[in-house]
Amino acid sequence: MSENKLNDGLKKAIYTGVGIAAVTADAVGKAAEKIAKNSGQYVETLSKKGEEAVEILSKKGEEAIEKGKALSEELKRRKAAASESVKKVLESLEKLTKEEIENLKAKLAELEEKVDDAKVEVRSEAEEILSKIEKLSKEEFEVIKCRVEEIYENWTKDDDNDDKGEQS
């Protein structure tokens, strides 16, 4: 009889151990599911934040490029205006008095100063853009690089069309 009691006790102990293991496995499974669910949300949140950052940086890059394009156009306009002024000066140089020549020299100096100021401004903007680009991840850089190439292609097409229109 004592052997049966021992067997019954041993069976109960084994069953208890198996029950504890089953309950523990179930709890671990639920905890793993919760961790997986939360990590999915975390990954999704990180992904959204990354997309938002790329979008913001892309917009900032596009704005900087548009600003650079506007500055470049302004420089082209100023250069054309300066070239036209120089041409007029050269054509009428023989007809000018010393006083008129001095006035023209002053105007040319003023134009040169404005061009130099514009160059400094463009250089400063370019350095600021480069500083921001250096902080980008490789993926963000590639997105912006593609956008810049697209804008540059459109820009050079516009310049080519302008050149063709001037030649006609």
C-alpha positions as CSV (number, residue, x, y, z in Angstrom):
1,M,0.0,0.0,0.0
2,S,2.7,2.4,0.8
3,E,4.1,1.9,-2.7
4,N,0.8,3.0,-4.2
5,K,0.8,6.1,-2.0
6,L,4.3,6.8,-3.1
7,N,3.3,6.3,-6.8
8,D,0.3,8.5,-6.3
9,G,2.4,11.2,-4.7
10,L,5.0,11.0,-7.4
11,K,2.2,11.1,-10.0
12,K,0.7,14.2,-8.3
13,A,4.2,15.9,-8.2
14,I,4.8,15.1,-11.9
15,Y,1.3,16.4,-12.9
16,T,1.8,19.5,-10.8
17,G,5.2,20.1,-12.5
18,V,3.6,19.6,-16.0
19,G,0.7,21.9,-15.0
20,I,3.2,24.6,-13.8
21,A,5.1,24.2,-17.1
22,A,1.9,24.5,-19.1
23,V,0.8,27.6,-17.3
24,T,4.3,29.1,-17.6
25,A,4.4,28.3,-21.3
26,D,1.0,30.0,-21.8
27,A,2.1,33.1,-19.8
28,V,5.4,33.3,-21.8
29,G,3.4,32.9,-25.1
30,K,1.1,35.8,-24.1
31,A,4.1,37.9,-23.0
32,A,5.8,37.2,-26.3
33,E,2.7,38.1,-28.2
34,K,2.4,41.4,-26.3
35,I,6.1,42.2,-26.9
36,A,5.8,41.3,-30.6
37,K,2.7,43.5,-30.8
38,N,4.3,46.4,-29.0
39,S,7.6,46.1,-31.0
40,G,5.5,46.2,-34.2
41,Q,4.0,49.4,-33.0
42,Y,7.5,50.7,-32.1
43,V,8.8,49.7,-35.5
44,E,5.8,51.3,-37.2
45,T,6.3,54.5,-35.1
46,L,10.0,54.6,-36.0
47,S,9.1,54.0,-39.7
48,K,6.6,56.8,-39.6
49,K,9.0,59.2,-37.9
50,G,11.7,58.3,-40.4
51,E,9.3,58.9,-43.3
52,E,8.3,62.2,-41.7
53,A,12.0,63.2,-41.3
54,V,12.7,62.3,-45.0
55,E,9.7,64.3,-46.1
56,I,10.7,67.3,-44.1
57,L,14.3,67.1,-45.2
58,S,13.2,66.6,-48.8
59,K,11.0,69.7,-48.6
60,K,13.8,71.7,-47.0
61,G,16.2,70.5,-49.7
62,E,13.7,71.4,-52.4
63,E,13.2,74.9,-50.8
64,A,17.0,75.4,-50.6
65,I,17.4,74.4,-54.2
66,E,14.6,76.7,-55.3
67,K,16.2,79.5,-53.3
68,G,19.5,78.7,-55.0
69,K,17.8,78.7,-58.4
70,A,16.3,82.1,-57.7
71,L,19.7,83.4,-56.5
72,S,21.3,82.0,-59.6
73,E,18.6,83.6,-61.8
74,E,19.2,86.9,-60.0
75,L,23.0,86.6,-60.6
76,K,22.3,85.9,-64.3
77,R,20.1,88.9,-64.5
78,R,22.6,91.1,-62.8
79,K,25.4,89.7,-65.0
80,A,23.3,90.5,-68.1
81,A,22.6,94.0,-66.8
82,A,26.2,94.5,-66.0
83,S,27.3,93.2,-69.4
84,E,24.8,95.5,-71.1
85,S,26.1,98.5,-69.1
86,V,29.7,97.7,-70.0
87,K,28.8,97.4,-73.6
88,K,27.0,100.8,-73.6
89,V,30.0,102.3,-71.8
90,L,32.4,101.0,-74.4
91,E,30.3,102.2,-77.3
92,S,30.0,105.7,-76.0
93,L,33.4,106.0,-74.2
94,E,34.9,108.2,-76.9
95,K,32.0,110.7,-76.5
96,L,32.2,111.0,-72.7
97,T,33.7,113.7,-70.7
98,K,36.1,113.0,-67.8
99,E,33.2,113.6,-65.3
100,E,30.9,111.1,-67.2
101,I,33.7,108.5,-67.2
102,E,34.2,108.9,-63.4
103,N,30.4,108.5,-62.9
104,L,30.5,105.3,-65.0
105,K,33.5,104.0,-63.0
106,A,31.5,104.6,-59.8
107,K,28.5,102.8,-61.2
108,L,30.6,99.9,-62.4
109,A,32.2,99.6,-58.9
110,E,28.7,99.6,-57.4
111,L,27.6,96.8,-59.7
112,E,30.8,94.8,-59.0
113,E,30.1,95.2,-55.3
114,K,26.5,94.0,-55.7
115,V,27.7,91.0,-57.7
116,D,30.3,90.2,-55.0
117,D,27.6,90.5,-52.3
118,A,25.4,88.1,-54.2
119,K,28.3,85.7,-54.5
120,V,28.9,85.8,-50.8
121,E,25.1,85.2,-50.2
122,V,25.1,82.2,-52.6
123,R,28.2,80.8,-51.0
124,S,26.7,81.2,-47.5
125,E,23.5,79.5,-48.6
126,A,25.5,76.7,-50.2
127,E,27.5,76.1,-47.0
128,E,24.3,76.0,-45.0
129,I,22.8,73.4,-47.4
130,L,26.0,71.3,-47.3
131,S,26.0,71.4,-43.5
132,K,22.4,70.1,-43.5
133,I,23.2,67.4,-46.1
134,E,26.1,66.1,-44.0
135,K,23.7,65.3,-41.2
136,L,21.5,63.1,-43.4
137,S,21.4,59.4,-43.3
138,K,22.4,57.6,-46.5
139,E,18.7,56.9,-47.4
140,E,17.7,60.5,-46.8
141,F,20.6,61.6,-48.8
142,E,19.7,59.4,-51.7
143,V,16.1,60.6,-51.7
144,I,17.2,64.3,-51.8
145,K,19.9,63.5,-54.4
146,C,17.3,62.1,-56.7
147,R,15.1,65.1,-56.3
148,V,18.1,67.5,-56.9
149,E,19.0,65.6,-60.0
150,E,15.4,65.9,-61.2
151,I,15.3,69.6,-60.5
152,Y,18.7,70.1,-62.2
153,E,17.6,68.3,-65.3
154,N,14.5,70.5,-65.5
155,W,16.6,73.6,-64.9
156,T,19.2,72.8,-67.6
157,K,16.4,72.0,-70.0
158,D,15.0,75.5,-69.2
159,D,18.4,77.0,-69.9
160,D,18.8,75.1,-73.1
161,N,15.3,76.3,-74.2
162,D,16.3,79.9,-73.3
163,D,19.5,79.6,-75.3
164,K,17.6,78.3,-78.3
165,G,15.1,81.2,-78.0
166,E,17.9,83.7,-77.9
167,Q,19.6,82.3,-81.0
168,S,16.5,82.5,-83.1
